[in-house]
Amino acid sequence: MIQPDQHNDWINQRDNSFGEFISIRDKKDTDSLVIFNNYSQGVKTNRDAWVYDSNESILKKKIKLMIDFYNSEVDRYRKACVGLTNEKKSKVEDFINNDSTKMSWTHEVKNDLANHKTREFQVGDIVPSIYRPFVKQWMYFNKHFNNRVYQMPRIFPDAATENLVICITGLGETKGFTPLITDMVPNLHFVAGSHASHSISTIPMRLKLTPRQKTLFLSLQNRKNPNQKESAEMRLPMRGLPIFKKNIWKKRLQKKIYFTIFTGFFILPNTVKNMRTIYPKSCHVYSRKERTGFSRI
């Protein structure tokens, strides 16, 4: 007779020893022992058809047309509001041209239009990205025309930034647990199915910190400023790293080796089984043989 365990799992019951492993991240408890300090979701655009394309030239044309149309709607709305009180102004939802062949309207873009904010095309925001597993696309990576960019501008401040991120599925996904490494800006559904209840978590190897620009989004001007000082931090917090160094990592390893070790652990069969129901954790790797094996998987 099948009986649920203490976690109310009826089938695919988890290994309780997994709970003793170190969590890879925890934003709620800043004092807990974790491996990585930071993580982010992939970019959510809500207008993929407009801001993604496999052809860079075609993408530029699409973005320019979209921005021109948006600015024309801003101008049309501004003129329609001249001399009117706020109470008599038309609602943006009732005023705008909802032609889906010209633009996909979202809440934040409608707010910008209501405030008469025009936009300019930024050629520096055309960047390579990863849309689906092994499917690269050019992307218009721009906070005004991406619904949610989360912390991606700090992970990939510009197209020239070299970085690695581990992308893993979240809880409740329709797809099985999958970790993938990429060096490009990932889409929200890079790993997960498009109808999943949770999106991916993206763990960066480095996080760009810019003292001159404290806001999350880096302006194009600051990106190109040669005098701007940037520092890249490895996302292994001091409260977690000493334990690994004490046990097996006595010698200084390359940052990519640290990163690939954890990725190798994530794809082990027992890890995949346990991560179906709880958020990812990582074990200690006690021998050089284990460490090398994980990094080569």
N, C-alpha and C positions, 0 to 999 in steps of 0.2 A: 504494500500500500504506500502510495506517495504521500510524504508529509513535508510541509514547508519548514524551512530552517528558521533561525532566529531573525533573519532578515526578510522573512515572508517570501522567500524564493521557493517556488514549487519545482521548477526544473532549472537546469544549468546553474545549480547552486554554487556560490562563490567559495573560494578557498579563504578561510578565516585568517590564515597567516598573512594574506595580502594586506590586511589592515594594519600590519606592523611596519609596512614599508613607508618611506618618506613621500609625502605628497609633493607633486611637482609644482603646485602653486596654491596659494590661499590668500585672496584679497581681503577677506573678512577678518582673519586673525593675523595681524601683522607680526605677532611674536612667535607664531608657530614655526616649526622647522620645515622648510620647503627647499626645493632645488632651484627653481627659477623665480625671480622677483616679479616678472611681468609677463603678460600675455594679452592677446587682443583677438577680436573676431576678424574675419576677412571682410573686405569692402562690400557693402550693400549699396548698390546703385539705384535700384528701382527703375532703371532705364538702360538695361544691358544692351538692347538693340541699338541704342544711340552711342554709348560710350565705349563699346568694344568692337573690334574688327581685326581680322587677320591681316588686312592691308593697311599700312600706316597712312598712305596718301588718301585712301577712301575714308578712313576714320577722321582725318583732319577736315575733309570736306563736309562730312556729316555733322561734326561738332560746330563748324563755322555756320552752317545752315541753321542748326538748332539755336545757337546763340543769337544769330540775326533775327530769327523768328521771335525768340523770347524778348529781345530788346524792342522789337516793333510792337509787341503786345504791351510792354511797359509804357512805351510812348503813347499808344492808343488809349490806355487806361488813364494815364496822366492827363491827357487832353479832355477825356470824358469827365474827369473829376474837378476841372477848373470851375471855381465859383460855387461848388457844392459843399454843404456841411457833411460831416462824417455820417450823419444819419441818412442823408439822401444819396450818398455814393453807392453805386452798384456793388453787390458782393462779387468778389473776385471769381468765385465758382460760377456765377451766372454770366460773367462778362467775357471770360477768356475763350479763345478758340480751342476747342478740345480735339481738333483734328490729330489723330494718333500718328499720322504720317509726318507731322511736323515736329511734335514734341510729346514727351510723356510728362504730365504735370504731377508733382508731389507737393505735400504740405509746405515744405520749407521753400520751394521755388515760388509757390503762390504767395507766401508771406513776403518774399523779396519783391515780387511784382506789386503787391499792395503798398509797399514802402517806396515804390518808384526806383528800385535799384537796378541799374543796368550792369551788364557783365561784358568782359572782353575775353577773347580767345587767348589762352596762354599756351604757347607752343611747348614750353618746358614741362607741361603737365601730361604730355604724351609719353607714356612709359610702357615697357614690356611687362606683361602680367601673365599669371597662370589662371586660366578660367575653369578648367576641369582637369582631372588627372591626365597629364601628358598632352594637354591642349593649351598651347600658348596663344595669346592674343595681345594686340596693342590696346591700350586703355587710356581714356582721358581721366587721369587721377586728379580730381579737382573737388574741393569741399563744397562748392556751390552746386555742382551738378552730379554729385554722388550723394545719395540719401544719407548714408552713414559711413564714415571712414575710420571711426574708432581711433586706435593708436597707430594706424599704419603710416601716417606722415612722420612719426618719430622712428619707425622701423626702416622705412624706405623714404628718406627725405627728398631724394631726386633719383633720376634714372641712372646716375653714375654710382650710387651707393651700393657697395658690395655687402651683402648680409645673407644669412641663412635663417629660415624659420621652420620649425616642426609644426605641421598642421595635423590636428587630430580631431576625430569626430566627438561631438558632445553627447551627453546622456539623452536617451530617448530617440536616437536616430533610427531611421528605417534601414540604414545600411549598417554593416558590421563595423566594429572598431577598426580604424585604419589610420596609421601614422605615415605621413609623407613629408619629405624635406623639399623645400624649394628655395630658390634665390630670387624670386620675383613676388610682386604684390599679388596675394591670393584673393580670389573671389570668395564671397560669403559661403557659397556652396561648392567650393573647390573639391572637397572630399565628400561631403554629405549629399544626400538626395535633395532635390529642389523642394520637396514637400515635407522635409523632416521638421520635427518640433524644436530641435535645437541646432544651432549652427556650429561651425568648427571653432576650435580654439587654436590660435596661432602663437607659438612660443618663439620669440626672437633670440638669436645668439648675441646680437648687439642691439643697443638702443641708443640712438643719437640724442645727445643733450646739447642744446644750443643756448649758452648764457645770454646772448643778445636778444633771443626771441623766446620769451617765456610761454607764449601761447602754444597750443597743440599744433597749429598749422604754421608751417614755415612759408613765408612769402617768397615769391620767385626772386625778388630783389635780394633777399637775404641768402637764398640758396646760391646765388652767383657771386656773392661778396667774398673775395679772396681773403679778406682780413677777418672773416668770421671764424671764431675758434670753436671747434667741435671736439667732443670726447666720446669715444665709444666704449661702453661698459659691457663686460660679459655678464649675462643674466644668471649668474650663480651667486646668490647672496652669501655673505660671510658666515651667516649662522648655519648654512647648509654645507658649504664647501669644505670646512675643516674636518668634518666627519669622514668625507670621502678621502681627503688627503691623508688623514691619520691611518686609515685602514689599508689603502692600496696605492694612492696616488702621491707617493712621496716625491717623485720627480715631476718637474714642471712639464705639463703636456700642452700641445697646441689646442687652441680653443675649439677647433673643428673636431678634435678627438673626443673632448668632453661631450660635445653635442651628438656625435655619431654613436657614442656608447649608449646614451639614453634612448636614442632612436632605435638602436638594435634591441634593447630590452623591450621596447614597446611592441615589437612585432613577434615576440615569443608567443607560442600557442597559449600557455597558461595566462599570460598577461592579457591577451586579446579576450579570453574567456571572462576574466574578472572585470575588465573594463567595460563590459556590456552594461553593467548596473551601477558602477561607482566611478568617481572621477579618477584619472590616472595617478599612479604612484610609481616610485622606482625603488628597486632594492639596492643594497650595497653590492659592489662588484669587488670581491676580495682578492682575486689573483690576476696576475698579468695575462694569463691565458684567457680568463673570462673577459677581461677588459678588451684584449685584442679581438676576441671572437665577436663581442657585441659591436665593436666599431667596424667590423668587416661585413656584418650581415647586410 
